[in-house]
Amino acid sequence: MWSRSALEALRDECFADDVDFDLSALAPLPEDAVRRYFESGGRLPLEECVRPIYEPPACSCAVSESEIAAAITRHGEVGLLLLTDLPPAPLAEIAELFDDFLQQSRGEPAAREYPPQLRHLAYKDPERGRNAASGEKKRMFDLSPARLRQLGPEEHLAPPPLRAIARFWQQVAGSVPKLLRALQLASGSAEMLEDDKMVDYFEKEHEAAPAQRCREHRDFGTLSLIFSHDAGLEALVHNEWRAIPPPPPGAAVLLFGWVAEIRSNGRLRACLHRVSDPPVGKAGHSPRRVSAVLFAAPQDIQQPLEPVVLEGEPRRYISGVSAEAQQMYAAGGQALQPFHAR
């Protein structure tokens, strides 16, 4: 329970000394909720300041495919698991990579030299293209295995941050076939391609209104693995937005995508998720969030997907329609209904 003096001290820390508060309403709230209230200038309703937490059920990547499949089936309705016993993500090296490219974009000498084709192949600047249009405050490296191969053998990659990143993605790729076989046991997934992204939600000025660093969405593909030590990921769980605690080193959040939902005939749900501003670190600023994300998806997004319908189960998705088209429409009797209305 907060005392009035403690709340006043936190209010001053948030540069909100002109905000009045009700001691009885704020006293039982956790610190991050009280911070959100003060940082909004007292305008954010208290129920929006308190973000309930969802602890995803854990499953080890070291167990058998059938055991992973059983965990997927048990928790498919939410579409979210914590996968453990994975290589730890080199998040510090990923941050160094982003910092070096930011210096270069400002015309400053970077601390390290990178292969010149890396920027052309993989780097997405937040001030250009879709990122600028969306207003999402993030930088991105999009490194598929094919793009990594274009950079040369791992042992020849320089500088060390890039070598550590390449080694990590190669190690994680070794777990993907096992995960896909488990998913096939649970739902009937197809062949896939792999895409590895690194995202830097850089520090920015905190906004009074609740800010989304990445808008709510469902991933298109079969599955996604999200490695990050920082708060901000949220998922819609049983029709309520919940904060997902950052996974520990060697673990990742496993999300199912739209393709998995179609192939399982809806038994596995594509998880609606977003990245929001976590509680501020430095006064007036939302802290940085660095993540590494592996996406698995079909080789051909135009390829028709066939739902695997179990005995006694109604067909929820149309046969012979591509995942791209199914993403927009789901079967509802004789009518086609937009997916987002389900």
N, C-alpha and C positions, 0 to 999 in steps of 0.2 A: 504493500500500500504506500502510495506517495504522500508525503507531507506537503503542506503548502510551500514551505521554504524550498524543498527539493524541486517542486514543479516550477517555482519562480526561477530557480537557477537554470533549469533546463530550458525554460522559455527565453531567458536571456541568451543562452548558448545558441538558440535558433534565431536570434535577432528578431524576436516577436514580443518585445516588452510592452507593446501597446495592445496585446491580445488579452482580453478578460477570459477567465475560465471558471468553471464550476468544480470546486474541489471534490465533491462527492461523485461527480461523473468521471473525472480523470483519475482519481486515486487508485482504482483497481486495474487500470489498463496497463499493458506492457509498455516498455520504453519506446519501441518503434512506433506504436500507435500514438503515443503522446507526442512524439516528434512530428509525425505526419500532421497532427492537428495544429501544432504551433506553426509548422512550416507553411501550412495553407492559410495562415493568417486568421485561424479560427473559423474559416468558411467551410471546411470539409466536415460533413456529418460524421459523428463519432462511429456510426456503424460501418462507414467506409474506411475509417482509420484502422479498424481492427481487421486484419486479414487472417482468417483461419489457416492453419497449416495442415498440409496433407503429407504424411510420411508414406512414400510408395513402398509396397511390399518388396522385399529383397529376394533376389535369386542369384546364385553363383554361376558364373560362366564356366566354372570348372566341373560342374555336374554333367550328367548325360543329356543328350538331346531330348530324350523322352521326359526327363525331369524338368527341363526348361520349358518344353511344350506344355506340360501339366500346369506349370506356374502361369504361363501365358493364357491358357484356357481359363484358369481360376479367376484371373484378374482382367480378362479381356473387356469386360463391360466398361471399365474406366480407361483402358488403353494406355496404361502407365505402369512401369516397373522400375526398380533400382537394380541395375546389373552390377555385380561385384566381381572381384578377381580378374580385372582387366589391367593393362599397362597404365601406370599413372601418366596423365597428360602433362607435357612440358609447358605449362601455362606461363611460367616466367619467361621462357624462350620465345613463346608466341608474342608476349607483350613487347619484348625487345625487338622482334621483327617489325611490329607495327610502329614502334617508336622510331626505328631507323628509317622506315619509308616516309613517315611524317616529316622527319628532318629533311629528307631529300626533296619532298614536295614543296617545302618552304625555301628551297635553294640553299640549305645549310649542309655542310659536310656530315655524312653519317659516320657513325663509329665503326661500321663494318661494310665491306664490299660484298654485294650479292650478284648472282648471275643476272646479266642485263635483261634476259627474257622473262624473268620472274614477274616484273611489273606488268608486262604485256599479257602474260599468261593468266595471272591469278588475282592481281590487286584491284579492288573496287573502292574508289574514292567516295567518301560520303557527300562531297559537294557536287558530284556529277551523276548523271543518269538516274536510274530508278530510286536510288537512295535519297538524292536531293529532292525528287518529286514527292516522295512519301513522307519526308520530314523526319525519318527515323535516324537517330543519332548513332551511327555505327560505321566502322570500317570493316572490310571483309577481304580475306584471302580464300579463293576458291581453287583448291588443289585436288583434282581427281588423280587417281593413280597414273593415268596416261600423261597428265601434265607433269607429275613428279618425274616420270621417266624421261621426259623431254629435257629436264634439267641435268640429267646425267646420273651416274652411279652414286649411291649414298656416300661411299667413302671419298668421293671427289667433291662433294658438295661443301661449299664454304659460304659464309663463316659457320662457326659451331652451332648457333641457334637453328639455322636451317637444317643442319645435319641431324640434330636431336629431333626436330619436328618430323623429318622424313622417316627416321627410324621408328618413331612412335606410330605414324600412320601405317607403316608396314606391319608392325606388331598387331595393331588393332585389326587390320585386314585379315589376319590369320584367324580371328574369332568370328568373322562375318559368315563364312559358309556354315558353321555349326549353328549359328543363330537362325539362318534362313532355313536350314533343315528342320530345326525345332518349330519354326513358324509354319513350315509346310505341314508338319504333323498336326498342328493346331488349326490350320486354316486352309492350306492349299495354295501357297504363294508360288510365284513364277521366278524365272531367271531374272537377274538384276544387274545393274551397273552400280558402281560405288562412286560417291562424290564426298570429298572431305573439305569442310569449310572451317575457317578460323575467324571468329567475330570479336571485334573490340568495340564494346559500348563505352566510348570514352567519357571521361569526367565532363560534366556540363553543369551550367547553372541550374539549380533546382527550380522547378515550376510549381506555382501554388496549386494548380489543378493536378489531379492524378495524371501522371505522364506515362505513356507507354513507349518504351524504347524499341519494341518490335510489336506491331499490331497483332491482335488475336487472329489465329489461323490454324488450319490443320495441314500438316505436311502432306505432300502429294504421294510420296512413295510408299514402300513397304514398311520400313522402320527407320528410326533416327536414334543415334546415341549422342547424348549431350554431356560433355565433360566441362565442369566449371566449379571453382571454389567460391564463387560469389553469389550473393542473393539476387533475386529479381525474377526468376522463372516462376510463372503461375500457370495453373491448369484448371479447366472447368471440370469439377468432380461432383457428380450428382447435382448438377445445375447450380453449383456454387463455386465462385472463383476462390482458389486456395493457393497459398504460397508453397512452393516445393523447396525444401531445405537443400542447400548445395551438397552434392554428393562428396564423400571423402575421397582422398587420393586412391586411385585404382578402382574407382566405381564411376558409373555413368547413369543418367536417367535414360531409360529406354521408352520411346514413344512409338506407337503404331500409327501408320499413315493411311491415307485414303485407299491405296491399293489393297492393303491388308483388310480393311473393312469390307471392300467389295468381294474379295475372294472368300472371306469367311461368311459371306451373306449377313454381315452385321453382328456376328458373334464377337468379333474384336472391333472395338470402336476406335476410329481415328480421333486422337486426343486434341481437343481445342485448347490451345495454349498461347501465351504471350510473354513478353518480358517487360516488366514495369520498373519504375524507379525504386530502388531499395531505400531504406532510411539513409539520410545524408551522412557523409563522413565529415569532411571539412564543412564549416558553417557556410550554408548557402549553396552547396554543391552536391550533386548526386555523384557517387563514386563510380569509378571505372568497373566494368565487368568484362572479363576475358573468357572466352569459351572456345572449345573445339567440338565440332559436330560432324558426325558421320551420317550420311544419308544413303539408303539403299532403295533402289527403284527399278522397275522393269527397263530392259534395254530399249524398248520401243514403246513410247507412251501412246502411240496410235493403235497398238495391238489390242484386239478385243479381249476383254477379261470375262471369264466364266465363273460366276459365283458357285461355291461348293455348298449345295443345299442338303442338309441332313434330313433323314426321314422324319416326317411329321412337322417339318419346319416350313413356313411360308417363304416363297421367293421374295426377297426384298429389293433385288437389283436386276436390271435388264440383262439378258444374255446377248453376247455378240456385240457389245458396245465398248469402246475404248475407255480406259481409266480417265482420260481427259474429259470425255463426254459424260461419263458417270459422275464425275465430280460435280457437275452442274445439276444433274437430275437423278432422282431415285425412283424406283417403281412404287406406285401407290395405287393398287387396283388397276383400273384401266387408264388412270391419269398419270402424268409425269409431274412430280412435285420438286421444286427447288430443294437441293440438299440442305441449305441453311435453314429451311423451315421445319426440318424434322425434329 
